[in-house]
C-alpha cells in the first residue's frame, strides 16, 4: 500500500510539472501569434502566415499534453 501511494504521488508531481511547463510555453506562444499577426498586417503575408501556423501547432501540442496530464492527475486521485 505504501509503495502504491508513493507511485501515485510521483505520477501526480510529473503531471503538475507538465502543466506548469505548458503554461510557460503558452505565454511564449501568445507572443509568437502576435508577431505572426503583426507581420501579416504589415504586408509580410508569407512569413506571417507561417509564424501563425507555427503558433497554432504549438497550441495544439500544449492543449493535448495538458489534457493528458490533467486526466492522469484525476485518475490518480
C-alpha positions in Angstrom: 0.0 0.0 0.0 2.8 2.4 0.9 4.6 1.9 -2.5 1.4 2.4 -4.4 0.7 5.7 -2.6 4.3 6.8 -3.4 3.9 5.9 -7.1 0.6 7.9 -7.2 2.3 10.9 -5.7 5.2 10.8 -8.1 2.8 10.5 -11.1 0.8 13.5 -9.8 4.0 15.5 -9.4 5.0 14.7 -13.0 1.7 15.8 -14.3 1.9 19.1 -12.4 5.3 19.7 -13.8 3.9 19.2 -17.3 1.0 21.6 -16.7 3.4 24.3 -15.3 5.7 23.9 -18.3 2.8 24.2 -20.7 1.7 27.5 -19.1 5.1 28.9 -19.8 5.0 27.6 -23.4 1.6 29.2 -23.8 2.9 32.6 -22.8 5.6 32.4 -25.4 3.1 31.1 -27.9 0.9 34.2 -27.4 4.0 36.3 -28.4 4.6 34.1 -31.5 1.0 34.5 -32.6 1.1 38.3 -32.0 4.3 38.6 -34.1 2.6 36.5 -36.9 -0.5 38.7 -36.9 1.7 41.8 -36.9 3.7 40.6 -39.9 0.5 39.6 -41.7 -1.0 43.1 -41.3 2.3 44.8 -42.4 2.3 43.1 -45.8 4.7 40.3 -45.0 2.0 37.7 -45.6 4.2 34.7 -46.4 6.3 35.0 -43.2 3.3 36.0 -41.1 1.2 33.0 -42.2 4.0 30.6 -41.4 4.5 32.0 -38.0 0.8 31.9 -37.3 0.7 28.2 -38.3 3.7 27.5 -36.0 1.7 29.1 -33.2 -1.3 27.0 -33.9 0.8 23.8 -33.9 2.4 24.7 -30.6 -1.1 25.5 -29.2 -2.5 22.1 -30.3 0.5 20.3 -28.8 0.2 22.1 -25.4 -3.5 21.6 -25.3 -3.2 17.9 -25.9 -0.4 17.4 -23.4 -2.4 19.5 -20.8 -5.4 17.3 -21.4 -3.5 14.1 -20.9 -1.7 15.4 -17.8 -4.9 16.6 -16.2 -6.6 13.2 -17.0 -3.7 11.4 -15.3 -4.0 13.7 -12.3 -7.7 13.0 -12.0 -7.1 9.3 -12.5 -4.5 9.1 -9.7 -6.9 10.6 -7.1 
